[in-house]
Structure formats: structure tokens, C-alpha cells
Amino acid sequence: MEDWWDRNIIEPGKLPLLLALAAFVITFAVVRCITRLIRAGRGPFHDISSGGQHIHHVVPGVLLMCVGGFGGVASGGDGWHAAATAVVFGIGAGLVLDEFALILYLQDVYWTELGRKSVEIVVLTTSLVGILLTGLVPLGVNDLTPGERLNRGGLVVAFLLNVLLVLVCLLKGKLRVAVLGMLVPPFAVVGALRLARPDSLWAKRLYRRHPRLRARSERRTRRHDARWGRPRRWADQVLGGIPEQDGAGGNGGGDKGDEGERRR
């Protein structure tokens, strides 16, 4: 284990990346816990406002990402400065991606179904960085034997092919399959081969002139949602909380003003 740690983390200089990932995941988990407590009206936590304007945590997140990113570049990637700036960057990234849906839709959808995109992008980001940390991508690793180079080269090719399949899943509207596919490649293979969801970009572009394919896609989607809808909602609620039934955002007012703030 110590040899693996030295060759795959310390030697290639991936310790800052590991610290950034740990800070990113911990920040996301802590922020989700705090926002749930605020929404439930428990504990000492409350929203931050200035002049009646709610300040989303994406704002300090962007600032921390800038400080950590530019600080990391200035440090040259060595020493305790690199480790410290990596932690700062990870914290900022956790704050920003926790509100990824806000950036994507340009409206407060934190506690709505659309807000699930934030959780999905956090899981996807964690998976990608985790793959880099495992040493499967041999960046910066010296003195590899020919066998190790061949094995790692094959893994890199397999990783790139898997990323391509994950992109196909995303185009087919299968976000959860894409996230699972980053962790377990067979999910990406199955998702890429099966029909796209009827509301996806893939279906809109390629199924327009194939009504039979579109009809099959709609039937499969209805059956799939009927079978997996309840467990999927349960999993979403565990990770992202119960969404607002009326579609109002709860993380910055939305259309409901101060009432939405209090429920946040």
C-alpha cells in the first residue's frame, strides 16, 4: 500500500488533487446538511442576506475557486502552499457545484426537480477525479516497466472509450446512467446502446424522421418510469432533499420572496 501511495500519489504530485477532492466532497456534504437544517428551521444556521438580497453560497464559492486556482498556479504545484490552495479550491468547487443548477438554469431551483442536476454533476465530478487518483492514468509516474506501460496504456484507452459512451448516454437523456457509467463502465455500454429518451437531444435530432423509433422510445420510457420512479425519487431525496411540490425554489427567494427564504 505504501509503495502504491508513493508511486501514484506522492511521486506524480497528486497529493494536492487528493486534498482538493476530499475538501470538495466534505464541503458538499456539509453544505447539504446545513441547507436542510435551514429549510427545516433547526439549529443556529440561517440564510445570509445583504440589503434584502439573498447571497447564494455559489458567490463565496467562485471567490474561493479563484483564490485556490490562481494561488495553486503561483505556487508551482509544490510544498505546503500547493496543498493549502488545493483545499481552498476544493471548498470553492463544492460550494459552486452544489448550486450548479442555479448557474445552468439562471434561476433558483435548489429544492426543485431541476435542482437534482447539482447532485448529478457532483457525483460525476467526484468519479472523474477519483479515476485520476487511482493511478490508472499514468501522468507523472516515472520508471514504468514495459508491462506496466502496456497495462496503463490499455486502461487509458478504455477510460477514453468509456467517456465517449458516457457522453452518448448524456445525449440520450440518461443522466443517472451516465453517472453510474463513470463508476461502472457496463452501465455506460448498456445506456449507449439502448434507445434514447423521447425528450433528449439525441431523440429530437435522430428520431424526427423515424416515428417507429420515437414511439418505441416513448413506450419504453413510460414503462421504465413506472417501474423505477419510486426508488429513483427516494434516492434523489436522500441525496438532494425533498423538492418543493409547487416548483418554487427555496434557496434564494424565487417567486415566493421572503417565504421561500424562510423555507430554505
C-alpha positions in Angstrom: 0.0 0.0 0.0 2.8 2.4 0.9 4.5 1.7 -2.5 1.3 2.4 -4.3 0.8 5.6 -2.4 4.4 6.8 -3.2 4.3 5.9 -6.9 0.7 7.0 -7.7 0.1 9.9 -5.3 3.4 11.4 -4.0 5.7 10.8 -7.0 3.3 12.2 -9.6 2.4 15.1 -7.3 -1.2 14.1 -6.9 -1.4 14.9 -3.2 -2.9 18.4 -3.9 -5.5 16.7 -6.1 -6.4 14.3 -3.4 -6.8 17.1 -0.9 -8.9 19.1 -3.3 -11.2 16.1 -3.9 -11.5 15.5 -0.1 -12.3 19.1 0.5 -14.8 19.1 -2.4 -16.8 16.1 -1.1 -16.7 17.1 2.5 -17.9 20.7 1.6 -20.7 19.4 -0.5 -21.9 17.0 2.3 -21.7 19.7 5.0 -23.5 22.3 2.8 -26.3 19.9 2.1 -26.7 19.2 5.8 -26.8 22.9 6.6 -29.3 23.8 3.9 -31.6 21.0 5.1 -31.4 22.3 8.7 -32.1 25.8 7.4 -35.1 24.6 5.4 -36.4 22.7 8.5 -35.8 25.7 10.8 -33.5 23.8 13.1 -30.2 24.7 14.6 -28.4 28.1 14.6 -28.0 28.3 10.8 -29.7 30.8 8.7 -29.5 32.4 5.2 -27.1 35.2 4.6 -28.5 38.4 3.1 -27.3 41.9 2.4 -29.7 44.7 1.9 -32.5 42.3 1.4 -30.6 40.4 -1.2 -30.0 36.7 -0.5 -26.4 35.7 -1.1 -26.1 32.3 -2.6 -23.2 30.2 -1.5 -22.1 29.9 -5.1 -20.8 33.5 -4.6 -18.1 32.7 -2.0 -17.5 29.5 -3.9 -16.5 31.4 -7.0 -14.2 33.6 -4.9 -12.6 30.6 -3.2 -12.1 28.9 -6.6 -10.3 31.9 -7.9 -8.1 32.2 -4.8 -7.3 28.5 -4.8 -6.8 28.3 -8.6 -4.6 31.3 -9.1 -2.8 30.5 -5.8 -2.1 27.0 -7.0 -0.7 28.2 -10.3 1.5 30.7 -8.4 2.8 28.1 -6.0 4.1 25.9 -8.8 2.4 22.8 -7.5 5.0 22.1 -4.8 5.2 22.4 -1.0 2.5 23.3 1.6 1.3 26.2 -0.5 0.1 23.9 -3.2 -1.7 21.7 -0.6 -3.3 24.7 1.0 -4.5 26.3 -2.2 -5.8 22.8 -3.3 -8.0 22.7 -0.2 -9.3 26.2 -0.8 -10.1 25.3 -4.4 -11.9 22.1 -3.4 -14.0 24.0 -0.9 -14.9 26.6 -3.5 -15.7 23.9 -6.1 -18.0 22.2 -3.6 -19.9 25.4 -2.9 -20.2 26.2 -6.6 -21.3 22.8 -7.9 -23.8 22.4 -5.1 -25.6 25.2 -6.9 -24.8 24.1 -10.4 -28.5 24.0 -11.3 -28.7 27.7 -10.4 -26.0 28.5 -12.9 -27.4 26.2 -15.5 -31.0 27.5 -15.4 -30.2 31.0 -14.2 -33.0 30.8 -11.6 -33.3 29.4 -8.1 -34.2 25.7 -8.4 -32.3 24.4 -5.4 -35.2 22.4 -3.9 -37.0 21.5 -7.2 -36.6 18.6 -9.6 -34.3 20.7 -11.8 -32.1 21.1 -8.8 -31.1 17.4 -9.0 -28.7 18.4 -11.7 -26.4 19.8 -9.0 -26.2 16.4 -7.2 -25.6 14.6 -10.5 -22.8 16.9 -11.5 -21.1 16.5 -8.1 -21.2 12.7 -8.4 -19.9 12.8 -11.9 -17.0 15.2 -10.9 -16.1 13.0 -7.9 -16.0 10.0 -10.2 -13.7 11.6 -12.7 -11.3 13.0 -10.2 -11.3 9.6 -8.3 -10.3 7.8 -11.5 -7.3 10.2 -11.9 -6.3 9.5 -8.3 -6.3 5.7 -8.6 -3.2 5.8 -10.7 -4.9 4.3 -13.8 -3.9 7.4 -15.7 -0.1 7.3 -15.6 0.5 11.1 -15.6 3.8 11.9 -13.9 4.7 8.3 -12.9 8.3 7.5 -13.7 10.2 4.3 -14.3 7.3 2.2 -15.5 8.2 -1.3 -16.8 7.1 -2.1 -20.4 4.4 -4.3 -19.0 3.1 -1.5 -16.7 3.2 0.9 -19.6 1.1 -1.5 -21.8 -1.4 -2.2 -19.0 -1.8 1.5 -18.2 -2.0 2.4 -21.8 -4.8 0.0 -22.3 -6.6 1.4 -19.3 -6.3 4.9 -20.6 -7.8 3.8 -23.9 -10.6 2.0 -22.1 -11.2 5.1 -20.0 -11.4 7.4 -23.0 -13.8 5.0 -24.7 -15.9 4.9 -21.6 -16.0 8.7 -21.5 -17.3 8.6 -25.1 -20.1 6.2 -24.1 -21.0 8.4 -21.1 -21.3 11.4 -23.5 -23.7 9.3 -25.7 -25.7 8.5 -22.5 -25.9 12.2 -21.7 -27.1 13.0 -25.3 -29.7 10.3 -24.9 -31.1 11.9 -21.8 -29.8 9.2 -19.4 -28.1 11.3 -16.8 -28.2 8.8 -14.0 -26.9 6.0 -16.2 -24.1 8.3 -17.3 -23.1 9.0 -13.7 -23.2 5.2 -12.9 -21.3 4.5 -16.1 -18.4 6.6 -14.9 -18.1 4.3 -11.9 -19.2 1.0 -13.6 -18.4 1.0 -17.3 -21.0 -1.7 -18.3 -23.8 0.8 -17.3 -22.4 3.2 -19.9 -22.3 0.5 -22.6 -25.9 -0.5 -22.0 -27.1 3.1 -21.8 -25.4 4.0 -25.1 -26.9 1.0 -26.9 -30.5 1.4 -25.7 -33.0 3.8 -27.2 -32.8 7.5 -26.2 -35.5 9.1 -24.0 -38.0 11.0 -26.2 -37.2 14.4 -24.7 -33.4 14.1 -25.2 -31.3 15.9 -27.8 -30.5 12.6 -29.4 -34.2 11.7 -30.0 -35.1 15.2 -31.2 -32.3 15.1 -33.8 -32.3 11.5 -34.9 -35.9 10.3 -34.3 -37.7 13.0 -36.1 -37.8 11.0 -39.3 -38.3 7.7 -37.6 -41.7 7.7 -35.9 -41.5 4.0 -35.0 -38.3 4.5 -33.1 -39.8 7.5 -31.3 -42.9 5.5 -30.4 -40.8 2.7 -29.0 -38.8 5.2 -27.1 -41.9 6.7 -25.5 -43.3 3.3 -24.6 -40.0 2.2 -23.0 -39.7 5.5 -21.1 -43.2 5.1 -19.7 -42.5 1.5 -18.6 -39.2 2.5 -17.1 -40.5 5.5 -15.2 -43.4 3.4 -13.9 -41.1 0.7 -12.6 -38.2 2.8 -11.3 -39.9 6.1 -10.5 -40.4 5.5 -6.8 -37.0 4.2 -5.9 -35.4 6.9 -8.0 -37.3 9.6 -6.2 -36.3 8.0 -2.9 -32.6 8.1 -3.9 -32.9 11.7 -5.1 -34.5 12.7 -1.8 -31.7 11.1 0.2 -29.0 13.0 -1.7 -30.8 16.2 -2.6 -33.7 16.6 -0.2 -37.4 16.6 -0.8 -38.3 19.0 -3.7 -40.9 21.8 -3.4 -44.2 20.5 -4.5 -45.2 23.8 -6.1 -41.9 24.1 -8.0 -40.8 27.2 -6.1 -37.1 27.4 -5.3 -36.1 27.6 -1.7 -32.5 28.8 -1.9 -32.9 32.4 -2.8 -36.4 33.5 -2.8 -37.6 32.8 -6.3 -41.2 33.9 -6.9 -42.1 33.5 -3.2 -39.8 36.1 -1.8 -39.2 36.0 1.9 -41.4 32.9 2.4 -39.1 31.0 0.1 -36.1 32.3 2.1 -37.5 31.0 5.4 -38.3 27.6 4.0 -34.7 27.4 2.6 
